[in-house]
């Protein structure tokens, strides 16, 4: 499991789900990035298909709680999520 006790936004369940998609550390999450991690999670765990999950992943990478992400970064991710959803 990704060590959830040390990562913003990553609890036991999300940490376990990240492990299931091959992301076993914060370094690996940083390498993969929030968007790719989100896409991997969405395939295996369709219930995670929401923008909150994407923001939580980025917050973990940036070591900040999702609601505290810079507004521009959060808006960029929300836009990516909406465009991605529209393309399906």
Secondary structure as a PSIPRED ss2 file (coil, helix, strand):
# PSIPRED VFORMAT (PSIPRED V4.0)

   1 X C   1.000  0.000  0.000
   2 X C   1.000  0.000  0.000
   3 X C   1.000  0.000  0.000
   4 X H   0.000  1.000  0.000
   5 X H   0.000  1.000  0.000
   6 X H   0.000  1.000  0.000
   7 X C   1.000  0.000  0.000
   8 X C   1.000  0.000  0.000
   9 X C   1.000  0.000  0.000
  10 X C   1.000  0.000  0.000
  11 X C   1.000  0.000  0.000
  12 X H   0.000  1.000  0.000
  13 X H   0.000  1.000  0.000
  14 X H   0.000  1.000  0.000
  15 X H   0.000  1.000  0.000
  16 X H   0.000  1.000  0.000
  17 X H   0.000  1.000  0.000
  18 X H   0.000  1.000  0.000
  19 X H   0.000  1.000  0.000
  20 X H   0.000  1.000  0.000
  21 X C   1.000  0.000  0.000
  22 X C   1.000  0.000  0.000
  23 X C   1.000  0.000  0.000
  24 X C   1.000  0.000  0.000
  25 X C   1.000  0.000  0.000
  26 X H   0.000  1.000  0.000
  27 X H   0.000  1.000  0.000
  28 X H   0.000  1.000  0.000
  29 X H   0.000  1.000  0.000
  30 X H   0.000  1.000  0.000
  31 X H   0.000  1.000  0.000
  32 X H   0.000  1.000  0.000
  33 X C   1.000  0.000  0.000
  34 X H   0.000  1.000  0.000
  35 X H   0.000  1.000  0.000
  36 X H   0.000  1.000  0.000
  37 X H   0.000  1.000  0.000
  38 X H   0.000  1.000  0.000
  39 X H   0.000  1.000  0.000
  40 X H   0.000  1.000  0.000
  41 X H   0.000  1.000  0.000
  42 X H   0.000  1.000  0.000
  43 X H   0.000  1.000  0.000
  44 X H   0.000  1.000  0.000
  45 X C   1.000  0.000  0.000
  46 X H   0.000  1.000  0.000
  47 X H   0.000  1.000  0.000
  48 X H   0.000  1.000  0.000
  49 X C   1.000  0.000  0.000
  50 X C   1.000  0.000  0.000
  51 X H   0.000  1.000  0.000
  52 X H   0.000  1.000  0.000
  53 X H   0.000  1.000  0.000
  54 X H   0.000  1.000  0.000
  55 X H   0.000  1.000  0.000
  56 X H   0.000  1.000  0.000
  57 X H   0.000  1.000  0.000
  58 X H   0.000  1.000  0.000
  59 X H   0.000  1.000  0.000
  60 X H   0.000  1.000  0.000
  61 X H   0.000  1.000  0.000
  62 X H   0.000  1.000  0.000
  63 X C   1.000  0.000  0.000
  64 X C   1.000  0.000  0.000
  65 X C   1.000  0.000  0.000
  66 X H   0.000  1.000  0.000
  67 X H   0.000  1.000  0.000
  68 X H   0.000  1.000  0.000
  69 X C   1.000  0.000  0.000
  70 X C   1.000  0.000  0.000
  71 X H   0.000  1.000  0.000
  72 X H   0.000  1.000  0.000
  73 X H   0.000  1.000  0.000
  74 X H   0.000  1.000  0.000
  75 X H   0.000  1.000  0.000
  76 X H   0.000  1.000  0.000
  77 X H   0.000  1.000  0.000
  78 X H   0.000  1.000  0.000
  79 X H   0.000  1.000  0.000
  80 X H   0.000  1.000  0.000
  81 X H   0.000  1.000  0.000
  82 X H   0.000  1.000  0.000
  83 X H   0.000  1.000  0.000
  84 X H   0.000  1.000  0.000
  85 X H   0.000  1.000  0.000
  86 X H   0.000  1.000  0.000
  87 X C   1.000  0.000  0.000
  88 X C   1.000  0.000  0.000
